[in-house]
């Protein structure tokens, strides 16, 4: 029997009814990985250990919420004794001595980590083209990018190989690939999920989150991923609710804001139509739409591209060839060791951002760039605070359009604008979800909903209502095994 | 032309916390290389720092003791630079909002006091150590020290000469050891300082260009480095040349300072707020708690010693000068009521031995129990003062138990008057000429007889007893 395109809920019930054994499920997952190898969604597999854990679960069944569910882990989470590359040549031989809190939480809930998914190098990219391990292909078309940086995770879920995967989102890296691959992904409130063991890109923006076929599955995953972690002082000391509770409550009377400053007229008319159709659909569910003004929202991308590179330039300093990671052969002296180890280890996009980041932090430029960007960031947060006095949620398209062809976007600035709708939530630390809401040219599009801090339950509720009454999230690409 | 020297000190104090500033690894000194290092100290991908509250409490103790502003909300910043013993490629420090703000400390130079203002004191992590001489053509990295909490205390440029600089450094040393926030062990690098030196003409309003001498860890070297540096700068200026703003290194072997790097070649540290750590908030309750547990400080101790023990002010000052010295005094005071006897020994013989060896009490082998015993044996007449002196010297070298030394060497004072009388009679019989001369009016010869008795008893005779008996025998 096929397990492809099944949800967590469906697989759990199959396991419970013994329709399939844990071992069979995991084994079949690896078969699917093999069948769709050409997607290049995985960098490293965890086959041996995954099969052992599955067999153990067959011997000693557990009632854990994710018992026996194969999950693909983004290669940005460190995994004990399992290579973690972060999509970079710098870490091509790095075997971590510890696991990220997210990984530990999920595995403690019974899931089986089947492997590490491909991603843009150090999560810097929106198309998965910056990975040292090659492009990931979008299951929805020939030579289409899956988005990024969590492109491998998105493609693995979209191809139905796994029901769920982990992702991380610094400026849209969960929501944008979810949108381009036609799946559901949520970036929680900053601090909801521990960053311990996430290779840092931009510390004040990075947030892990789940990617799955449905909002309900995302809620099931969130229940396990969230925890207050004393090892991460920025993790929130807040109770973790049961995110599935009340997920199917009606949403009649809810107020959703449409951002006045997002000029949709610049987008493809088909993309706009998909968005307008979703609005109408929500109206039919009793939602009221209100225009809200976020006066500084259009400064989000430039602000983001100062703050994120600044933090990344510092976070990536530890990759110096001294203790771990790429070390050049026969260094002449210390400077040579640094220059060659780093030049060989990092790809162009990473280098570009380190340069930008070093520049905006340097003496004489700090006030004009970094400090100013932090001030704008505060204003953007204030804009959201004001908006949430009037509305419950804010809605927009997740991306400017559907998946584009690999190699078609060569201008980095153009690529950075991919993040237009997603970065504001990172800058303001707010939760945002992307759900499939239509197709253009047989390619999926996503709808983004942003909520106030800690209101993930509301996002799941509103997204689930959409998915109970539409079938965009059920559509699957026509894939040929190669 | 008269030149004026302007000095500012940045003192780095290693705080004696059990664990590191941002990790759970131990801070103890002298372990095998890289054995006190955890994931965080290694700067592995994905690790995050967690601030150690104990370090904040210790920093606050210093702040309170120097009448400083305490920033109840303080923040960390990153100072970015590449160095192999700096695992993350940045040091976590406090730039914008240090835990301790403006304060001051009183220094004492040749009996007169001067107030030196302290600009700030901030927390930061220490780096590891690069070991250059152990491996041929390679450098070893020991990260045991990486992440050890440092309190960097920055003075205003109000120090006028080498003597004041040393006095300032000593005052900080005294204070941090009294506060029990640092072990004060200079040879293990627990306290180090950077010295900023400039010179200007007396009438000039603006300061001269300064040089920063890095990483000095002894009182003696501070003094020498400043002397050298001041002379170097004056010489240059008198030749009409200018001073280059730069970092210099003091070479204690050659007794000179050498240029390390100029301002142009200096790193741009690209400071920015540390995004991995939230601001650290100290509550009013925490602050009150720290205030209430602040120990007695040197000045307070000094006053109490004068009042409670009737000591001379000069004696009290010396006794209160270090925690170890004060402990010796107070422990001994519990054993005997004769405070002035204790003070006399500490200010006199013990201080002389310390000066001779140029060490601190902690570094000596004299324990407070042993010292108290020594005083007890003097005051209960077991040994004479003269014998006590040699016993102290013995303890100084061996560290052995006082009673064991007295016992082993048979140094117990002879008090038995019949024994003393027998010896005295023997001396008198053996020296008839002196006896006659004494009886003929040469009173000074009395000392001769005392000396002979002491010689006969190897100094063990009780002096008062000898006096009494000799007077009785000779005057009869």
HADDOCK unambig.tbl for C-alpha pairs under 7 A between the chains (distance, minus, plus):
assign (segid A and resid 196 and name CA) (segid B and resid 46 and name CA) 5.79 0.50 0.50
assign (segid A and resid 196 and name CA) (segid B and resid 47 and name CA) 5.70 0.50 0.50
assign (segid A and resid 196 and name CA) (segid B and resid 48 and name CA) 6.20 0.50 0.50
assign (segid A and resid 197 and name CA) (segid B and resid 46 and name CA) 3.95 0.50 0.50
assign (segid A and resid 197 and name CA) (segid B and resid 47 and name CA) 5.73 0.50 0.50
assign (segid A and resid 198 and name CA) (segid B and resid 46 and name CA) 4.57 0.50 0.50
assign (segid A and resid 199 and name CA) (segid B and resid 45 and name CA) 5.14 0.50 0.50
assign (segid A and resid 199 and name CA) (segid B and resid 46 and name CA) 4.13 0.50 0.50
assign (segid A and resid 200 and name CA) (segid B and resid 46 and name CA) 5.90 0.50 0.50
assign (segid A and resid 203 and name CA) (segid B and resid 275 and name CA) 5.81 0.50 0.50
assign (segid A and resid 203 and name CA) (segid B and resid 276 and name CA) 6.18 0.50 0.50
assign (segid A and resid 204 and name CA) (segid B and resid 275 and name CA) 5.48 0.50 0.50
assign (segid A and resid 231 and name CA) (segid B and resid 48 and name CA) 6.79 0.50 0.50
assign (segid A and resid 231 and name CA) (segid B and resid 50 and name CA) 6.50 0.50 0.50
assign (segid A and resid 232 and name CA) (segid B and resid 48 and name CA) 6.13 0.50 0.50
assign (segid A and resid 232 and name CA) (segid B and resid 50 and name CA) 6.99 0.50 0.50
assign (segid A and resid 233 and name CA) (segid B and resid 50 and name CA) 6.27 0.50 0.50
assign (segid A and resid 233 and name CA) (segid B and resid 277 and name CA) 6.12 0.50 0.50
assign (segid A and resid 233 and name CA) (segid B and resid 278 and name CA) 6.66 0.50 0.50
assign (segid A and resid 234 and name CA) (segid B and resid 276 and name CA) 6.71 0.50 0.50
assign (segid A and resid 234 and name CA) (segid B and resid 277 and name CA) 6.55 0.50 0.50
assign (segid A and resid 234 and name CA) (segid B and resid 278 and name CA) 6.36 0.50 0.50
assign (segid A and resid 314 and name CA) (segid B and resid 80 and name CA) 6.75 0.50 0.50
assign (segid A and resid 317 and name CA) (segid B and resid 88 and name CA) 6.27 0.50 0.50
assign (segid A and resid 317 and name CA) (segid B and resid 89 and name CA) 4.79 0.50 0.50
assign (segid A and resid 318 and name CA) (segid B and resid 43 and name CA) 6.64 0.50 0.50
assign (segid A and resid 318 and name CA) (segid B and resid 87 and name CA) 6.09 0.50 0.50
assign (segid A and resid 318 and name CA) (segid B and resid 88 and name CA) 4.31 0.50 0.50
assign (segid A and resid 318 and name CA) (segid B and resid 89 and name CA) 5.06 0.50 0.50
assign (segid A and resid 322 and name CA) (segid B and resid 84 and name CA) 6.56 0.50 0.50
assign (segid A and resid 361 and name CA) (segid B and resid 270 and name CA) 5.07 0.50 0.50
assign (segid A and resid 362 and name CA) (segid B and resid 268 and name CA) 6.52 0.50 0.50
assign (segid A and resid 362 and name CA) (segid B and resid 270 and name CA) 5.01 0.50 0.50
assign (segid A and resid 363 and name CA) (segid B and resid 268 and name CA) 6.50 0.50 0.50
assign (segid A and resid 363 and name CA) (segid B and resid 270 and name CA) 6.47 0.50 0.50
